[in-house]
Amino acid sequence: MHGPLWYRGYFPMHAASFGPTPSLAQFQQLLLACGAKHIVVGHTQVGKITPMFDGGLIPIDIPWTDPANVRALVIRGDEVPVVDIAGASSPLK
């Protein structure tokens, strides 16, 4: 329940219950320690796929009950577009 891949404290709205939100410098230290460029997080619902911590954290658990809002993150080498249910892709912002 406590580790870089299962930590809801990244999200300010959950920090009071799950631990403090790290600073950008602390998050960058975590990436360095893990030898990673990004951490992709599910299991914490967000309104849309929007990178955090200068793109180092990518939350992907968005509501999928309305097909018009369904999105997926697709990793193609260095390209990481967001794709909608019709297959249209847009850059990760």
Secondary structure as GFF3:
##gff-version 3
##sequence-region A 1 93
A	DSSP	three_ten_helix	8	10	.	.	.	ID=ss1
A	DSSP	three_ten_helix	12	14	.	.	.	ID=ss2
A	DSSP	alpha_helix	15	18	.	.	.	ID=ss3
A	DSSP	alpha_helix	24	34	.	.	.	ID=ss4
A	DSSP	beta_strand	39	41	.	.	.	ID=ss5
A	DSSP	beta_strand	57	59	.	.	.	ID=ss6
A	DSSP	three_ten_helix	67	69	.	.	.	ID=ss7
A	DSSP	beta_strand	71	73	.	.	.	ID=ss8
A	DSSP	beta_strand	81	84	.	.	.	ID=ss9
A	DSSP	beta_strand	89	91	.	.	.	ID=ss10
###
